[in-house]
Structure formats: structure tokens, C-alpha cells
Amino acid sequence: MHAKLTLNSPTLPPHKIFSLGKDFQLLWSTTNGGHVSISHQSQPSKSIWSTIPGLAFISAAMADTEVEESRGSFVFKDRYVHLFCGDQTVEDIALISPSDDDFLSDYLQFDRMKTTNPEFEEAPALVIRGHIFSNRKKKKRRQCSASYCVVFDQKNSNQIGFRVKIGPPKFELDQHHKVPGKHRRLRRYRKRKLGSGWFFTRTKGSVRATPSEEEQRALNVAEGRGAELNRVFFSYASEENERFFGFGEQFSHMDFKGKRVPIFVQEQGIGRGDQPISFAANLVSYRAGGDWSTTYAPSPFYMTSKMRSLYLEGYNYSVFDLTQHDKVQLQVHGNTVEGRILHGNSPLEIIQHFTEAIGRPPELPEWMISGAVVGMQGGTQTVRSVWDKLMTYKVPISAFWLQDWVGQRETVIGSQLWWNWEVDTTRYPGWQQLVKDLSTDHIKLMTYCNPCLALMDEKPNKRRNLFEEAKELNILVKDKHGEPYMVPNTAFEVGMLDLTHPLTSRWFKQILQEMVDEGVRGWMADFGEGLPLDAVLYSGEDPIPAHNKYPELWARINREFVDEWKNRRVVKEGEDPEQEESLVFFMRAGFRDSPKWGMLFWEGDQMVSWQTNDGIKSCVVGLLSSGLSGFAFNHSDTGGYCTINLPFIKYRRSEELLLRWMELNAFTVVFRTHEGNKPSCNSQFYSNDKTLSHFARMAKVYKAWKFYRIQLVKEGAKKGLPICRHLFLHYPDDERVQSLSYQQFLVGSEILVVPVLDKGKKNVKAYFPVGETCIWQHIWTGQQYHKQGSEAFVEAPIGNPAVFVKVGSTVGDIFLKNLRNLEIL
């Protein structure tokens, strides 16, 4: 049922166009019940945002929300909706000049939003005011109303800011109102109250209990005491055939029309709906399987096939409801919604405009993108032995990434790392000599860290006990009793750094400095997605929005250290200060502004499988959706990570899967291997002659387009454009392209990749898009494909993935020449 919009003032103009700054305009019309439409002055007839005529676009509710948490996985559930104000009146619409800002401050304590460009600070803001009401036809419900204010103002030449603020509710007297919910049966958990309308649960269970907190809240509503609307709904028009892309790093879908998309940082899960693994994971640990929407790095941003785009600011939990064919509804937990509406004539423009506001990554150091990043474990001698094999096969190597540099211990689930960020000289004797020897061949050494610290009482050869140091400094996240919050992580518990504490950043940068002093030039900055929602932070801020912000703070500490190290470093004679000794880190958790602070991302812990939601296919979807959302530099673990070797269910990396994943990752920004969480169960690049030969071949293919990769990295740092691109970015009007997900992708604009993503397949179906006039040439056979909008089955035996370049393209010609020089063609 659609809520009604009522025009409740005789002074409202029937039709008027308001200027929003110098580049945008807002159309107000009372036709068909009233609506608002925003357009850019360059295309005044094309709406970039509009409401639905006659229907409310602002509504709000007072609701209790329960959050279930299990080992970094979260699910939000509405427990009880006390009030819903769905009907809306518009009583005033007017431009407010900067001299009238006191009016906005007085009205609902509303401060005018700051612009990103001083040029627009003096431009008037447009204000729409009115009231929202509960449904007056429902006589048995308590009647409520609240004032609202919506402000639109120009931020820069391509963005309009908006902010919705809901005032306190006012109740009509009702002597017969009864407290709801007194005798309802509730699914009950061990519960912690987080704040107004929030409940946090940890352990599973179901008992009958008196809902005293909920009853008291209902009593407050009944008596009008201390109540506030804590859920805002912002609704506007969509077209039935409009496709929605983005929302950060998503793994199951490219187009989200028809779906309800939650925006909350969390573990992606094991299987994410793929069976039977998701069912099995949930049996072992509640919600461990995840679902299609769980992701480490969501973003409250989208762009559509109609060149419309919007993103939310702030960090509150939000949901983008796209389930109705003609409407978008933003649901934000709080009493304020703010964000921006973007203008752009193409997907590439929209990404540039979006990243202009949120930030872009720096250029990656050239050493990182010159050859393979060899991920392995086992100690000094094992590394040297594998290095010897790789030299025999002439594999171009950028770095060795050794995540077990801190040492390993045996737990009930197998071998796990000691989370105490210093080199374990028992596992890696002769560390400094290893660093020196690798450096002689221009190979860097990379390691691993995260913002959590384990108890070190049982580690025999530690030099420092970082957990105890952090506890002494009082920089660990606290529980409600003021003690360090011990967060469960598989077989052990860890303390988590409080990144809001002013001492934390300096202390952890000292740890990173010691790591770099040991010869390290890069590291995985893991985790960041697991801040508990009942944690107590030094800043005193609400832990729910702080949870979404935490991975950005984690990235910021690492990035600041990289920049500070670069600025204070003394360059040696004859050394390239920009490349040879530049640092780099990569991470998986993120939110909207992470591209500003992160240098490089990876897609987390995919299954070692061919499946759609959490296997090799999901890596392509994650790569492309994140690229549409401003994450310019991203990649995955070659071969996947998550291995299951239980008596009743087994997921082990096959040789074929590993070889096909190598072919895929040879065309991403970084070509990095990973042994997986159970190396002995998986096929590895060093397993036999076939895997080593294929690894060498794909590393050389990766090297052959290094010249273009450098160009694309510069473009990504300057414009925010991704290395790997959905075809929609360059062929937005091709409806077939809009329906593609993992089947194929572009590297920049000049290379088309159609990977083999199914077991046993020896060919693929390639689609050649409609758009610019060009001929695509198959790199292995030289066969050319002239017809736009056509499909072709292309042979793709192992070692010859289906890859195409544009005929006459300088990039294509150099790529083919390099392949010949490397004796690949």
C-alpha cells in the first residue's frame, strides 16, 4: 500500500522551477497529487531524481531492532514497530539563502550541509517542509505526527546534496490506548540493550520471557515520554527496466533490481548460499554460511542503466529496497538521512564524479605490479626451495608474501598464526639474509597483520607481548564491564584495537615501522569487519555506525604510515625514490570511503570451488561490482582460500581449478597466489611440473601487459576508474551487456577476457558488444570478429584462455609483441 502525499498549503505554487546553485534545477508540480524532480541544467528535460506523483516520499517509524551476531556475521531483524508515520504533507517549499541559515538551525536543530567547493557556499538551498502522520484510518492505533525538513543544495558541478531530518513525534490523546506486546511470545536470546530501539543477541535459544524493556518502551510511546522516530524512509521513482549496479563489493549479483540490499560490513560467510557447504557451515557455527548479500566491503552507492546515481553519507545501517518495479526506498536506522545525487552522462563519468568526492587510491608501486606475488608458508628453507624451482621455470616474481612470518601454532582446527606482529626467528631463521638475497634479484618480501592481538602466554620465543602492551596502554576495545572485549576467532579469542583511541594509531605505526625495519615492503592488512555491536569505544560513539567506519580507520592508519615513511625516508644514491622502496598494503574490509585510504584490495576468502556465490565465479562479480563502486585496484587469491576437509563434506582445490584461476588472475591488477587455509589438501603452483609450467606461462602473460597496467594504475589514481571493468562502463546502451555478470570483462578498454569458470569446459561463449566500431582479434589464433552484438563459441584449452584485443589498437599490438618476445605466442 502506497502512503499518500497531501499538499497542505494554499501558498504552494502549482508549478515552479527552482535553481539549485548554478548547475541544477528542481521542478515542483502539483499535477497528479504533487511531485519533485531534479535535473542538470545541461539536460533540463532528463530527471536524475524524482518522486512519484501523489505518493509520500518521506516517512518514518519508531521500531525496535534486534541484531544477531555470530563470529563476525550479523543479521538485523525488526522486533516490533511501535509507530509508523507514512502519510506526508508538503506545506512549504522555498529557497533559503545563506543569510537565513539561522532559520535552518532553529528548525529541528538543522545545520546546513557544507559544500565541497567554496564556490557554492553562497548558493541558496532549497527547503521542503511539512509533516508526516500515522494512518488515521487505523482507529485502534495511537495517532502520531512529526515535522520534517528536506534540504537540497549544490555541492559541486556534478553533485546535489540532500538531507532529511525528522522532528520529535507528537501524539494525540487517547484514554483507551493499551501497551502493546505484553503477552506476545518472543524468540529470545541472551540480549544486550545497545541504545534506543536496539537489542544485541549472541547465543541461540528460545524461551518465554516478560518483554520488560520492550514494554517500557511501549509505555513511553503511550505516554509520549522520551520517544523519537528512529527509522527514516526516503522514497523516489524508478523505471521498471532500470538496472542498479554497485553497492560496493558484491559477490552474487551485478544487477540489484528486485532485491533488498542491506549495507553493513561483515564476514562474507562460507558458501553464501552455495550448497551443500552453506548448510554444513551453518550446522557447525550459527550463520557461518552467510548469504547472497553478505560482504566485507559494501558501499551505500549505486548507478543505474538510466545514468542515475546516488550515495548515502554517514555510517548508519541502511537498506536499499529495490523490490518494487517503480520505486526505490532507502531505509536508514536513525532520524536523519543525508547523501548526494550525482549527475553524469556515462558510467565512467559517474565513477569519476563519485570518487572525486570520496577519494581515490594512490598509484601502486611498480614493483608490486611487475610480476607474480608468491604467497606461501613453511619457513626459510621452504621458501628458498620453492624460489629455486621458480627460477628454473623463469617465473617473473615481484615478491614473496609470507603470512606465517609470525609463527604458527596447533589448535583444534589445525595450524594457525600467532597474532603478535613480529618475525618468528624459529620458523624463519636467517630472516635478514633471506631479505638480502631476495633483494639481490629485485624481489620484495611481504607479510601479514591485522588489528587484533592474541594472548601470548604460551608462545615460547616471543620478544614482545603486544596484547599485554595494548592492554596496559588501555587501547583495546572494551566490553560493558570496562574490560578488554575478547572476540572469538575460530579456535582462540583476541583483543581488538580501539581505533578511536588517540594513542592507538601512533602505537601501531611503531609496530609497522619495526616490521619495515626488518626488511618488509608490503603486507596484508587483514580483518576490520568484526567490531562487536555491543562494544564500548574510547570515543563514546555508537558502536553500530562505528562498526561500518572501523575498516576505514584501519586503512587510514596503514596508509598514513606508508605516506609518513615515504616522506621521511632518505633516498640512497642511484635509487628510484618512487618505485624501488615504496611500500604497499592490501586489505579486504571496507566501506564507502575506503578507496581514499586503502592502496589495494583483495576479495577475501572464497571457496576453492567452481560455484557461483562463493567460488571462482563470485570473484569476477566482486571484482566488477567493486570497480563500479570506486575500488579501482582489486584482486583475489589465486585458487581461492577456504578449504573444507571433513568426513562428510570436502572442498579441496583441484588442479584444474587452480590452473583456470591462474588464467583469470593474470588479467587483474595483482597476480598473487595463496596456499589456502589447508595447504596440504590443495593443488599448489609448486605441486608438479604441470602446475609450475602453467604458473610460469601465466606470470609471463601478466608481465606482457605490464606497460598497459602501469597506464591503467595511473588512470585509477587520477580518475578512480578500475583496472578490470564490466562492459557496461564502455557499452552502456547495449542491453545484452547490462545483463552480463561473471561471463566476461574488460581490462581497461582494450583487452576483452572471457574466462573459463566451469569444470571440464574447453570453450567459452564470447559476446562482442554494440558500441564503438572495432574488430576484436583472438590473441592465440589471430581470428577476427567483425560483427557487433554477435556471439561466438571460442576454443579455450588450458593455457590459452579466450582473450581478445582491438585490431589496430596500440595496446593490442604491444601486448602481442611482448607475448612473442616472451615466447608465449
N, C-alpha and C positions, 0 to 999 in steps of 0.2 A: 504494500500500500504506500502510495506516494504522499508525503506531507505537503500541506498546502502553503502557498505564498499569498499573502494578503497585502495590498497596497493601502496603507492606513494613514494617509495624509493628503488633504486637498491641495497642498502646495507642491506635491511631486509633479515634475513635468511629464507630459505624456511621451515625449521623445526628445532626447538630448545627447549630444556628443561632447564629452569632456576630454580635454587634452591631459594626458598623463606625462608630464615632462615635455620634451621636445620631439620624442620619437614614437610615442604610443598614444592611443586614444581609447576611451571607454564609451561604449554606446549603452545608454539606458533607454528602455522602451517599456511601455505599459501594455503593449499588444499581447494578447493571449494570456493575460494574467501577470505579465511583467517578467523581464529578464535583463541580464547584463552580459555584454560581450566586449572583449578586449582584442585589439588588433594593432599591428605595427603601421606606422604612417606610410611606409613604403608599399604596403599592401592592405589598404583600409578595408577592403571587402572580404579579406581572409581572417577569420577569427582564430586566434591562438588559444583562447579560453573563453567559455561562455556557460551561463547557467541554462537550465531547462525552463522554458516559459511556463509560468503558473505554479512551479514547484519550489518548495523551500530549498535553499542552498546552504543554510546554516541550521544546525540542530545540535542538541546537547543532551547528556544524560548524567544521572548520578548512579553509579554502579559499583558493586564490589567485584574485584577481580582476584582470582586465585592463580598463583603461579606454581607449577610443579617443576622441580629441578632434580635431575639425576646425572651427576658426573658431567657437568657442562652442557647438558641438554635441557631446554626449557620449553614449557608449553603454557600458554595463557588461556584461562577459562573464565567466562562470566559466571559468577556465583548467583548474583541477584541484582536486578535492575530496579532501583527504588523509584526513579523518576525518569521519564523521557519527554523532553520538550522538542516536538518535531515540527509543529506549525510555526510559521515565521511571518512577521510583518516587516515591511520596509516603510519607515516613517520619515527618513531624511536621506538625501544624497547630495553631497556638496564638496567643492574643493576647499581645502584648508591650507592657507599659506603658512610659511614658517613662522610668521609673527603670531599665528594663532596656536602654536604648539602647546601653550598652557591649557587650551581647551581640551586637547587630547590627554594631557597629563591628569587633568581633573576628572575627565570622563573615564571611568573604570581604571584609573591609575595607568593610563595608556601612554607609553613613551614612544615617540615617533622613531621608526627604524632608521638607523644610519645607512647612508648610501656608500657604495664602494668607490664613488667618484665624486670629488668635491664639486664638480661642475653641476651636479644635480641636487646639491643640498638646498638650494634656494627654490627648487621647483615645488609647486603645490602638491599636496597629497589629496587623494580622493577618499572621502569617508562615507560609508553607508551605515546607517544606524537603524535600530528597530528593536523588536522583542521577539522572543521565542516562547511558545506555550506548550503545555501538555494538552493532550487531546480532550477537548471539552465534552465530547460525546460520551466519554467513559466516566459516568457519574460516580462509580464506586471508587475511583482513584482520586487521590489528593491532587487538586489543581495547583499548577505552579507556572510561573513565568519568570523570565530573566531578560535583562537587556543585553544587547550585543553591539559590537562595533567591528567593522571590517575596514581596513585601510589598504589602499593600493598606492604605491609610489614608484617612480622610476629609479632604478639602481645604476644602470649604465645604458649604453645604446642598444643592448640586446636583452635586458632583463627587467622585469617588473617584480617588485617585492609585494608580498601580501602578508597581512597579519589579522587573525581573528581572535578577539578577546570576548569571553563570556563573563557577564556580571554575576553577582550572587543571586540565588533564587529567592523569589517571593511567593508565599503560599497564601491561598485563600483559606479562611476559617472554615473548619468542618468538625463539628462536635462529634460526628459519628465515625471519624477516621479510626481505624484499628491498626495496631502494629502488625506488619506482615511477617510471615516466616517463622512464627513462634513454634509451630508444631511440625515443620517440614523435616523429612528425613534427608540427611545430607551425607554425601560421600566425604569421609573425614580423614584427615591426615594429621601427623604431628605438624602443628601450624604455628607460624610466627607472624605477628602483625608488622607490616612494613610501614604503613602510613595510611593516609586517608583512602580507604577503599581497596587496599592491597593486602593480600594474605599470601604467605610463602609456605610451601609444603616440601618435605623431603622424603619421608618414608611412606611407603604404600600401605593402605589399610582402609577399613570401613567400619565405623561404629555409629551407634545412635548417641548424639550429644546435644546438649542445650546450646543453641547458637547465641551465646550471650553477647559477643561482640557485634554480631550482625543485628541482633535485637536492639542493642543500644543505639546502633547507627540508624535503624528504622525509627526508633523513638525520637532521635534528634531530627529526622526528617519530619516526623509528625508534628513536632513542636516548633520546627523552624529554627533550631539551635545549631549553630556551627556547621551548617550544611553548605556544601558547594558542589556545583556541577563539575565532574571530573572526567568527562568524556566529550570530545567535540567532534562533530561530523561536518565535513566540508564537501558538498556535492556539486557536480557540474556535468556538462554534457559530453557524450562520446558518440561516435558513429558506429553503427553495427559492424561494419567491415574494417574498423580501425584496429591495427595490431599494436601491442605495447611491448617494447623492448627495454632491457636494462635491469634495474633493481639490484645492481651490484653483481657479485659473482654468484650466479645461479647455475645449478648443475643439471636440472631435469628438463627445463623448457627455455625456449627463446622468446616465444610469444605468450603473454600472460592474460590476454583477453579471455574472460570467462572464469578467472581464478581470483582467489582471495590471498593476497601476498603479504605475509607478516614480515616486518623489518626488525630483526633482533639478532645480534651476534651470538653464535653458539656453535658447539660441535656439529659437524655435518652428519655424523652418525655412521653406522656400519651397515651399508646396504641401501639406505634411503628409499626403501620400498622394493628394491630388487629381492626376489625370493630364490631360495629359501633362507638366505642369510639374514634378512631383516627380522624374520620371525624368530630365528635362532638367537640373534643378538638381544632381542627384547626378552627372551626367556632367561638369558644369563644375567642381564642387567636392564632394569626398567628404562624404556625409551632409548636404549643404546642404538637401536636401528635407525633412528631419525626418520625423516620422510622427505617428500619432494621439495619442501620449502626450507629445510634446514641448511644453513650455510655459515661459514666462518666470516664472510665479508659481504653482508648485504649493504645496500645503499637506498635511501628513500628518493630515488631518482628514476625517471623513465623518459623515453622519447617514443613517439608513435609513427606509424606509417603515413600519417597526415601531417607530419612535421610539427607536432605539438610536443611540448616538453615542460616538465615541472619537477621541482625537488623541494623537499622539506628541510628546514634548518632545525637546529636543536637535536636532542638525543632521546626524546621520549619514545616509548614503544608506540608503534604505529602499524596500521594495516591499510593496504590499498585494495579496496573492494572493487573488482572489475567484473563481477558476476552478472551484472545487468547489461543488456545489449546497448542501452542508450545513455548510460550514466557511469561516472566514476565517483566513488565515495571514499574520501580519506577519513580514517578513524584514528584519532590521536588521543592517547591517555594523558589528560591534563585539562586545563581550562583555556589554553591558548594554542593556536596553530599559526606557524609562520613558515614562509618559504618563498620561492621565486618561480615565476613563469618565464620561460625562455623563448626567444624568437630566433629562428634560424631557417635558412632556405634549403638546407640539406642536412643529412645526418652528420657529415663532417663538420659543418658549421656549428651544429648544436653541441657536439663534443668539445669543440674549441671554446665556445661560449661558457659551457658548464665548467670546464677545467680552468678557465680564466678566473672564475670565482672561487673554486675550492682549492686550487693549487695543482701543480704538476711535478713529476719527479725530476731529479737531475739526470744528466747523461750518465749512463753506466760506464765504468772504466773499460777501456778497450781490451784489457787482458781478460776480463770476465766473459767477453763475447767472441773470443778468438778461437777457442777450441772446446773440447769436452771438459766438463766439471765431473771428475771421477769421485762418486760417492761410495765409500767403503768403510769397513771396520776391521779390527783384528790386531792392531799393534804395529810397531815399527817394521818388523821383519815381513809381515804380511803385505804391508804397503809397498815395501821395496820389491818384493817378489812379483806383485802384480804390475808394478811400474816397469820392471824388466820385460814382462810379456808385452805390455803396451808399446814399448819402444821397438820390440821385434816386429810388431804389426804396423808400425809407423802411424800410431794414433796421435793426431794433434790434440794436445792437452793444455787446458788453461789452468786447472787447479785440481788438487786432491781435497775433497771435503770429508773430514773425519769427525763424525758426530760422537764417536766414543772416546774422544780425546780426554774426557774427564774420568774414564774408567767405567767398568761395568760391575754389576753385582747380580747374583742369582736370587730371583724371587719366585713366588708360587706360579707366576705366569711365564717365567723364562728369564733371559738376560735383560737387564735394564740399566740405564745410565745412572751414575751418581750425579745428582743435580747440585753440584758445587763447582763453580766455574773456574777451574784451574787444571792445568795439564797433569795427568796421572803418569808419573815417570816410571812406574812399574809396568804399565801397559805400553807406554811409549818411551822406552829408554833411548837415549841419544836423540831426543827431540830437536835440539838445536842443530845437530849435524844433519838431520833429515830436512829441516827447513833450508839449510845452506845448500845441500845437494840439489833439492828441487829448484831452488832459485837459480842455480847454475844453468838449468835448462829452461829458465823463464817460466817456471811452474809455481803458482802460489799455493799457500796452504790455508784452508778454510775449516772452521769449527762450528760449534753449536752452543746456544744458550737460550734461556727463557726467563720470564720474570718471577719464577717460583724457585724455592730453595728447600731441599730435603734435609732431614735430620742426619747428621754426620757421625753420630756416636759410634757406629760400627765400622766406619771406614778406617783402615789401618794407616794409610800413608798420606793423609791429608796434611797440607801446610797451613790452611786456613779453614775455619768453620764459618761459612758465610751465613748460614741460618742463625747461629748464635750472635754473630756480629750485627745482623739486621734486627734481631730481637732486642739486643742491647741498645741500639740506636732508636728503637721504637718506630721502625719504618715498615712494619708488616701490617697487612690488613687485619683488623680486629673483629672479634665476634661481639655479641651483645653484652658479654661479661667483661669486655676490655682486654681479653687475652688474644694472642695470635690465632687467627682463624685457620685451622688445619683443614685444608681442602683435600678430599680424597682423589687420588690419581692412580688408577689401576690397583697395583699391589701395595702402594705406600701413600702416605699423606705428606703434603707440602705446605709451607707458608708462602704467602703471595705478597709481593712488594706493593706497598701503598704508594701508587704513583702520584697521588695528590699531596704527599708529604714533601716539604721543601728540601729535605736532606736526601731523599731517595735518588734523585737524578745525579747529584754530584757523587754519591757513594757508588752507584752502579757504573758511572762513567770511569771511575778509578779501576773497577774490575775489567772493563773493556780495554782500558789503557794497558793494564798488565797483560791481557790477552794479546794485544798488538805488540807489546814489548817482547813476547815470546815468539814473534815472527808471523803471527796470524794476519791475514789481509782480507778476510771475509768471514761471515758467519751466518748461520740460520738463526734468526730471532723468532723462536717458536712461541706458540700459545698466544695468550692475550684475550681469549674468548670466554674465560671461565670465572670472572669476578662474581662471587655469590651475591644473590639479590637481598640477603639479609646482613650483608657486611656493614661494618662501621668504618667509615673513612676519616682520615685526619681533617679533610676539608669540611666534613659535616654534610656533604651533599647527598641527595637521594641516590641510593645505590643502583636504582633501575636505569635512569639515564646514564649514570656513571659507568654502568656495565657496557653500554654501546660506545662510550667515549674511551674506555680503557685501552683498546688496541691502538687508537690514535696517539695516546700519551706514550704507550710503549714504543711505537715507531718514532715518536719525536725524540725520546731520549737517545735512541740509537743514531738517528740522523744528526742530532746536534753534536754528538761525539765525533761522527765522521767529519763533519764540517769543521769543528774546532781542531781536530787532529791535522786536517789538511792545512788550516790557516797558520798553525804554529810550527809545522814541520820545516826543518831545514833541508833544502834540496841539495843532494850531493852533486859534485861536478860531473857533467855529462849525462845526468839523469833527466828523464822526461817527467816534469812535475805533475803533469795532468794525467798520465796513464800508468806508468810503471809501479808507482807506490800508492795509488788511490785505493781506498777501502770501499767495501760494499757489504750490505747485509740484505737478507731476503726474509720475508715473513708471510704468514698465511692469514692471520686475523686482521680485519679491517672494518672501516665504516666509511661514510661519505667522504670525509676529508683525508683519508689515508693516502691518496696519491700525492698529497702535498708533502708528507713526511716519509713515507716509505720509498725505498730506492727500487725494489724489485719484489715481486710477489710470487708465491707458488701456491698451487691449488689444494694443498693439504693431503689427506690420507685416503686416496682412492683404493678401492679393492683391486686385487690382482685378477681382474676378470674382464670379460667382453661385454658385460651388462650395461644397461642404459643409464640407470640413476646413479651408479657409484663405481662404474668401471671405466674403460678406455673412452667410451662414447661421452661420458659425463665430463671428461677432461676437455674435450673440444667445446662443449657447450659452455663450461665455466670460463674457458679462455676467451670465447667470443662475447659472452654476456658481460664479463668484467671489462673487456675492451670498450664496449658500448657505454660503460659507466665510468670511464675516466682512468681505469687501471691500465696504463699503457704497456707496462712490462710485466708479463706473467708467464708462467710455465708450470709443468707438472713433473712429478717423479717418474723417470723413465721406467716403465714396467709396473707402475703402481706401488702401493705400500702395504696395505692391510692384507695379511695372510692368515688364513684360518686352517688349523690342522687338528681338528677334534675327531674323535672316533666316529661321530655321526654326521659330520659335515666338514668338507675340505675345500678350501680355496687356495690353490698353490699356483704360482706363476709358471705358466708353460713357456717353453722355448719360443713357440710361435707368437704368443702374446708379447713377449719381450722384444722380439725382432720387429714386429709391427709397431710397437710403441717407440722403438728407436727411430723408425721411419717417420713417425708423426712428429716427434720432438726435435728431429733435425731441422724442422722448419718453424721452431719457436725461438724466442729471443735468447734463451739459455738452454744448452744441451747438457742436462745433468742426470746422472744415474742415482739410483737408490737400491740398496740390497733388500729393503722391506723389513718388516718387524720380525720375520723369521727367515733369515738368510739361507739357512740350510734346506728349507723347503722350496726355495725358488730357483728357477733358472737365472743365472747371472751372466753379465757380459764376459766374465772370465771363465765360464764353465767349460768351454771346449773351443776347438778351432773354429767351428761354425759361428759361435756367438762372438768370438773375438774378431773374426774377419768381417762380420756384419757390422759390429761396433765401429771398427776402423773405417769401413766404407761410409757409414752414415755420418761419422765425425768429419770425414773429408767433404761429404755433401754439405754439411753445416758450414765448414770452412769456405766452400766455394762461393757462398753468397754473403760472406763477411762484409765485403765492400758495401753491399746494399743494406745490411743490418746496421752498420755504423750510420748510414744516412737516415735510416728509419728511427734509430735511437735519438739522433739529434732532433728529428721532427717530433718525436714523442715528448721530449723535454721542452720543446718550444711551443707545441700546439696541443699536447695531450692526446695525440692520435695513437692508437695501438699498433703494435707490430703485426699481430695476427688479427685479421678483420673479417667480420661477417660480410658477405657480399652486399648486404643492404646498404653498407656505407658508401659504396660506389655505384650501385644499381638500384636505387630506392624505388623506382617506378615499376620494376619487374615484380609482378605478383608472385611468380614462382619463387623468386629469390626470397621474398618475405616469408615464405613457408619453410625455408630450409632451417635445419638446426645443426646437427653434427656432421652432415654428409660431406661438406667441403668448405674451404675457407681461402681467403686471400692472404698472402704475405705482402704487406704494403698494397700497392695497386697492380704490381707487375707479375706476380707469381701466383698461380692457382694450384691448390693442393687438394686432392681427393683421396684421403687416406683409406686404407683397408682396416675396417673396425669390426669385422666378423670372423669368427673362427673358420678356417678352411677355405676362405674366399680367395680366388686368384684374379678376380677382375672387379671393377667398380663401374658404377653409372655416373658419368660426369655430365654436368649441366653447364652450358655456355650462355651466359646471361644476355639479356637485351639491354642495350645502352649505347655506349660509345662504339664506334665502328672499329673493330680489331679482329685479328685472326689469332687463335690460340694454337701454339705448337707444343706437341708432346716432346719432352726433353730427351727421352730414350730412343724413340723411333724417328723423330722428325716429322711425324704425321701432323697435318694442319687441319684445323676445324674452323670453317668459314661462317657457318650459319648461326646467327644469333637466335637464342631461345630454343636451341636444339639439345638433344641428349645423345650420348654415345656410350656404349659399353667399351671400356678400355682395359686391356690386359695389365695386371699389376702383380707379377710374381714377386716373391720375397727378394728384396734388393733393388727392385725397380718400381717404387711407388708412383702412382699416377700424378705427375707434376707437369704443369704447362707454363709456358712463358708467352708473352705477346710477341708476335712476329714484328721485327723492326724495332723492338724496344732495346735501348742501350743496356738496360739492366739484364734483359734476357740474353743478349749477345755476350756480355761479360760473364754471366753465370755459366753459360755453355762452354765458353773458352776456358774458364777455371776448372770445370769438370774434366775437360780434356787434359789440361795440364796436370791434374791430379790423377790421371789415368782411371777415372771413373767412367767416362764416356769412351 
